[in-house]
Amino acid sequence: MRRGETDAFRRYVREWVRANAPSPGGPYDVWERRLLAARLVCPAWPEEYGGSALDPPAVLALAEECARAGAPLVGRGAGEHLIGPAVMEHGTPAQRSALLPGIVSGEDRYCVGFSEPEHGSDLASAATAGEVRGGEVVVSGLKTWVAEPHRANVIAVLCRTSPAAPARRGLSLVLVPLTPGNGVHVLPVRELTGSSGLGEVRLDGARAPLSHVIGGVDGGWAPAMTALAHGRAHEAAGAHLGFEERFWELVREARKSGRAREPEVRARLAWAYTRITLMRATGLRLAARTAAGADTSGEAAVAALFRDEFRRRFGEIALGVSGTAELVRPEGAGYGLSAWQDAFLAGRGATIGAGTAEVRRNAIAERVLGLPKETVGEVGEGGR
């Protein structure tokens, strides 16, 4: 959309959300059905697959207007932003017809099993085995740092189906049912914050039909990279939303405590807001270039590194602005944390999750600056 068209769409969405959003605590399922009927779930997807073919500025306008109204933006997580794009680009017509509707409806909820305990971000070294037996692939191995596997019923697994083939050429992307009785076991991983949003997934002879192999047997590298590219573009385009909300919470707290008058606190808050504004502009540009089919791997690495290092720094700023009381954990049973303690601790892992800062710096050096490539192994950006 052009600027004027985006502004008009934003006004339309603002009125639509105002008229249809539930009141606080209202029925989520009714709101979800309204969004589905308006094709505002998976809104960037082509109309033929259930979306509205919105461009990145329009998708961002929708997200910002929902945030403004305090209405949840119904998303489909990894299915919408990683697996769906991979299926659209690398799947067969039959696969697109069979798999995409379940993502839009929410019937199928995906998690992504790319990383392994011994390989981390080096996705090309995946050792999880996939053996073709008749009309199925039988998968065995261990995937780690899987985001929210307890909420999913399908896991997208990068597995090795041809052990003798060169690293990237012997991999397949298999959509494995994450259901009881299919040899799939989920173990929660407790994080520094005490939460367990991540998990390990052990596959002991888990089965998936060959119709759930995206890109064909041994053709999994390309769809896996497509999934990650779209996932990074999505994260970059919307990263500022959560940060902006937390930023204004911190400003309100600084004003309430009187610390907003302190020059050092004001400087830190100004620094943070500047970075959030840059994050929004950079993410929007990246999403637009990704949607246009451009190779954005280098830009995505820059945006992801910027976002994750900001997240770590913002946690430090928040704890400093809140004062010495935040150095003591709240009273009570369990592993309770204040909001700013949680932000600080969560930020410590930001630069190793979903691809380490070191891997991203390699990508920036090679793909943006044109420096010599890494000579040890074949390192793929990824994680989770």
Secondary structure, DSSP 8 states (H G I E B T S, - for coil): --HHHHHHHHHHHHHHHHHH---TT--HHHHHHHHHHTT-SSTTS-GGGTS----HHHHHHHHHHHHHHT------HHIIIIIHHHHHHHS-HHHHHHHHHHHHHTSS-EEEE---TTTTTBGGG---EEEEETTEEEEEEEEEEEESGGG-SEEEEEEES-TTS-GGGGEEEEEEE--TTSSEEEEEE--TTS---EEEEEEEEEEEEGGGEET-TT--HHHHHHHHHHHHHHHHHHHHHHHHHHHHHHHHHHHHHTGGGSHHHHHHHHHHHHHHHHHHHHHHHHHHHHHTT---HHHHHHHHHHHHHHHHHHHHHHHHHH-GGGGS--SSSSS---HHHHHHHHHHTTTTTTS-HHHHHHHIIIIIS------SS--B----
